Amino acid sequence: MDQTHAPYFEALCAYAQVDRAAFHTPGHIQGKGAHPAMRAAVGEQMLRLDISPGLGNLDGVPGSALNQAQALAAEAYGADGTWFLANGSTLGNQIMVTAVCHPGDVILTSRNTHRSIISALMVAGVRPLYIPAELDPESHIAHGVTPAQVEQNLAAHPEVRAVLIVSPTYYGVCSDVAGIAEAAHRHGVPLLVDEAWGPHFPFHPDLPPHALSQGADMTVTGAHKLLSAFLQASMLHVQGELVDHGRVEVVNRMLQSTSPSCLLRASIDVARMQMATEGEALLTTAIGLAEEARARIEEHPLLSCLDKRLIGSHGVVHFDPTRLSVNVISTGFTGYEVEKMLFEAGVTMEMADYANVLANVTMGHRKEDLDRFVAALFHIADHPSEHSVKPQGFVERALYEVPEQVLSPGEAFHATQERVKLADAVGRISAEMAATYPPGIPVVVPGERLTPALVAHLGAQVAAGGRIVGPQDPKLDRIQVVCE
């Protein structure tokens, strides 16, 4: 197929060029009714492109522009079928779970999974069987799962309907997807991969192999995360016969907005075209910038970075060099504090956790961006805090062991509940999810019994400045628990 074309984007632009008396959604009618402030901010042309997706040959007709664009994306990613998602990778995870599981089914997944997967289990009524992730005691980050863990769990639990892993993680580390796929397929179940942070993998030889090329049956890739697509734009890819493609289509139409943004779809189409035609050159530059910055940061005695040295340990077999994760704990500051100081210096990070700050390096960066980041980081590290941070007492091993799961996430969410003080919640069954965001990995999942370590961890995260998402009370003074 001709990867130099972007058929959806081209059809959208062609429609917008014609002068029409339009009476369709959205109500601003291609910008004519938009507020002047909005027109000034985003421009007339963008507003002209913001139209209903069912117009012309964009979607809903045989051979539509959307079908053509998705076919091009499927070829670029080596998939049998690809769907554009306008609700982010969260929607993709919900589609994957719902398409292969029925209420009451069991899915094998890693415990350091993203909160969107937990919400998918809750929506679909699926019961998780968790694999504990490998904890790196130096970076204080939970990394991958291993084929041996998957094989052991599948052998012990023949009722498992599918395997779902996150690879790469938010920090750019990849599990042995090929080995896990072999284990899953030996037991006749599909492997689903949340590959939201790996949309660029197929387009450069120095990046990890993408999950489909390693035998995964269904994957989600976040086109907005590290490609040039607009925020909230993602893709779902399927291959092989272990997943019913027709059911995926039905679930996609069931869960996705009936009014998906044409702008988001067009941005996916162009981002795919950009990667398919220029991706290797653009990514070569991005990788070079990240590696140079990583080498400079490593020279500072109080700073360290995740890199390829992780490979071979903690379940890690590949590492994405464009992910620049810096451990700052030796400065005496938490990652949250460093993130705030960097922001005040005009440098905005992707995320921070208790011990680290993380930067995305993409085709949108120039050397001066990385120079500014490194200079600001060194300024902070050259003026360390007098108060040392003790992460070993904060990141307890128990937090990366699977808590007792008394109810499924859906059962706990729909059970009769009460709100109690966090300090009084020890021993109770959580009725809500609590995750620091980003990275969005749940500390507690609905249906799990709250231990002293979990409660202490949640309280410490809030005290340290972490942003908690999931619970009704984001400050976690109180938490919803199941009435027993």
WOWOQUI-V581041 format. One record per backbone hydrogen bond with DSSP energy under -0.5 kcal/mol. CO is the residue of the C=O (numbers start at 1). NH is the residue of the N-H. If there is no record, write none. Layout:
co,nh
CO,NH
CO,NH
This chain:
co,nh
1,3
2,5
6,10
7,11
8,12
9,13
10,14
11,15
12,16
13,17
14,18
15,18
20,22
25,52
26,29
28,33
28,34
29,32
31,34
35,38
35,39
36,40
37,41
38,42
39,43
43,47
44,48
45,49
46,50
47,50
49,51
51,262
52,55
55,58
57,65
58,66
61,64
64,68
65,69
66,70
67,71
68,72
69,73
70,74
71,75
72,76
73,77
74,78
74,79
75,78
81,238
83,236
85,234
87,91
88,91
88,92
89,93
90,94
91,95
92,96
93,97
94,98
95,99
96,100
97,101
102,105
105,127
106,161
106,162
107,109
107,129
108,164
109,131
110,113
113,442
114,117
114,118
115,119
116,120
117,121
118,122
119,123
120,124
121,125
121,126
125,104
126,128
127,107
128,130
129,109
131,111
134,143
135,137
136,140
136,141
141,136
144,134
145,176
146,150
147,151
148,152
149,153
150,154
151,155
152,156
153,157
157,160
159,106
161,190
162,108
163,192
164,110
165,167
165,194
169,172
172,320
173,168
173,169
174,317
174,318
175,177
176,180
177,181
178,182
179,183
180,184
181,185
182,186
183,187
184,187
184,189
185,188
190,163
190,192
191,217
191,218
192,165
193,195
193,220
194,167
195,198
196,199
196,222
198,201
200,203
201,204
204,207
210,213
210,214
211,214
211,216
212,215
217,239
218,193
219,237
220,195
221,223
221,235
222,225
222,226
223,227
223,229
230,233
232,88
233,224
234,85
235,221
236,83
237,219
238,80
238,81
243,245
244,248
245,249
246,250
247,251
248,252
249,253
250,254
251,255
252,256
257,260
261,265
262,266
263,267
264,268
265,269
266,270
267,271
268,272
269,273
270,274
271,275
272,276
273,277
274,278
275,279
278,282
279,283
280,284
281,285
282,286
283,287
284,288
285,289
286,290
287,291
288,292
289,293
290,294
291,295
292,296
293,297
294,298
295,299
296,299
297,300
300,303
304,327
307,310
308,311
310,313
313,316
314,144
316,312
318,174
319,321
320,323
322,324
322,361
323,325
324,326
324,359
325,306
326,328
326,357
327,304
328,331
328,333
329,332
329,389
331,385
334,338
335,339
336,340
337,341
338,342
339,343
340,344
341,345
342,347
343,346
347,349
351,358
354,335
355,328
355,329
356,353
357,326
358,350
358,351
359,324
360,362
362,365
366,369
366,370
367,371
368,372
369,373
370,374
371,375
372,376
373,377
374,378
375,379
376,380
377,381
378,382
380,383
381,384
386,388
389,391
390,393
391,394
391,395
394,396
396,399
397,400
398,401
404,406
404,449
408,412
409,413
410,414
411,415
412,415
416,483
418,420
418,481
420,479
421,424
422,425
425,428
428,430
428,450
429,482
430,447
434,443
434,444
435,469
436,440
436,441
440,115
440,442
441,436
444,434
445,448
447,406
447,407
448,430
450,427
451,455
452,456
453,457
454,458
455,459
456,460
457,461
458,462
459,463
460,464
461,465
461,466
462,465
466,468
467,437
469,435
472,474
473,476
477,422
479,420
480,431
480,432
481,418
482,484
